[in-house]
Amino acid sequence: MRYLCLVYGEEKKLDAMPGREYDALVAEHLAYDDELRESGHFIVAEALESVKAATTIRVRNGKLSTTDGPFAETKEQLTGFYLIDASDLNDALQVAAKIPSARVGCIEVRSIRDLNES
């Protein structure tokens, strides 16, 4: 089964990290990517640009509107994701618990819904 692990963190805290500490966190993520590849769990993982670079779109009654920034004001922002292959939810939770950013933010784990299943 495929699971999406959404990585949330406070951008202000990440921006305030000393350079060495931030670089160490990034290095841990890259090393964990390699570990997931070796275990067969890895599908894809990416970091996201700052929420300041986001644009939210809505289409209502055929009209498109755009808003600079994220959908909602929150304390923690979506900062990245991992798409993994896991045998079940418990396996996915074990994988997600080792994502380095879980120590400074949180990880939301959601299974991928197959819309082609009848």
C-alpha positions in Angstrom: 0.0 0.0 0.0 1.1 3.5 -0.6 1.1 6.2 2.1 1.7 9.9 2.0 3.7 11.2 4.9 3.1 15.0 5.1 5.9 16.8 7.0 4.7 19.9 9.0 6.9 22.4 10.8 7.0 26.0 11.9 8.9 27.8 9.2 9.9 30.5 11.7 11.6 27.9 13.8 13.3 26.4 10.8 14.4 29.8 9.6 15.8 30.6 13.0 17.9 27.4 13.2 21.7 28.0 13.1 23.1 27.1 9.7 24.9 24.0 11.0 21.9 22.7 12.8 19.7 23.2 9.7 22.3 21.6 7.4 22.5 18.6 9.8 18.7 18.2 9.6 18.9 18.2 5.8 21.7 15.7 5.8 19.6 13.4 8.1 16.7 13.6 5.7 19.0 12.7 2.7 20.5 9.8 4.7 17.0 8.6 5.6 16.0 8.7 2.0 18.8 6.3 1.2 17.7 4.1 4.1 14.2 4.0 2.7 15.5 3.1 -0.8 17.4 0.2 0.7 14.4 -1.1 2.6 12.1 -0.8 -0.4 9.8 1.8 1.2 10.9 4.8 -0.8 8.8 6.1 -3.7 9.5 9.8 -3.6 10.3 12.6 -1.1 10.6 16.3 -1.7 11.0 19.5 0.4 8.6 22.3 -0.5 9.5 26.0 -1.0 8.3 28.4 1.7 4.6 28.9 2.3 5.3 32.5 1.3 5.7 31.2 -2.3 2.4 29.4 -2.3 -0.6 30.4 -4.4 -4.1 29.1 -3.5 -6.7 28.8 -6.3 -10.4 28.4 -6.1 -13.0 28.0 -8.9 -16.5 29.1 -7.9 -19.4 29.3 -10.4 -16.8 29.0 -13.2 -14.7 31.9 -11.9 -11.1 31.5 -11.0 -9.7 33.4 -8.0 -6.1 33.3 -6.7 -4.7 34.2 -3.3 -1.1 34.6 -2.5 0.0 32.4 0.3 -1.4 29.2 1.9 -5.0 28.1 2.2 -5.1 28.8 5.9 -3.1 30.5 8.6 -1.7 27.9 10.9 1.2 27.6 13.3 2.8 24.7 11.4 3.1 24.7 7.6 3.5 21.8 5.1 7.2 21.7 4.5 7.6 18.5 2.5 6.4 15.0 1.9 7.4 11.4 1.5 5.4 9.0 -0.6 6.2 5.5 0.7 5.2 1.9 0.0 4.4 0.0 3.2 2.7 -3.3 4.0 0.1 -1.7 6.3 -0.6 1.3 8.4 1.6 0.1 11.3 4.5 -0.3 8.9 3.8 3.2 7.5 3.8 4.7 11.0 7.1 3.0 11.9 8.6 4.5 8.8 7.1 8.0 9.4 8.3 8.0 13.1 11.9 7.9 11.8 11.5 11.0 9.5 14.0 13.5 11.1 11.5 16.4 11.0 9.2 14.5 13.4 11.5 15.8 16.2 10.8 19.5 15.3 7.3 19.3 13.8 4.9 16.5 13.0 4.2 14.0 10.4 0.7 13.3 9.1 0.3 9.8 7.6 -2.5 9.1 5.1 -3.1 6.1 2.8 -3.5 6.8 -0.9 -7.0 6.2 -2.2 -7.3 4.3 -5.5 -10.0 6.1 -7.4 -10.0 3.4 -10.1 -11.2 0.7 -7.7 -14.8 -0.2 -8.1 
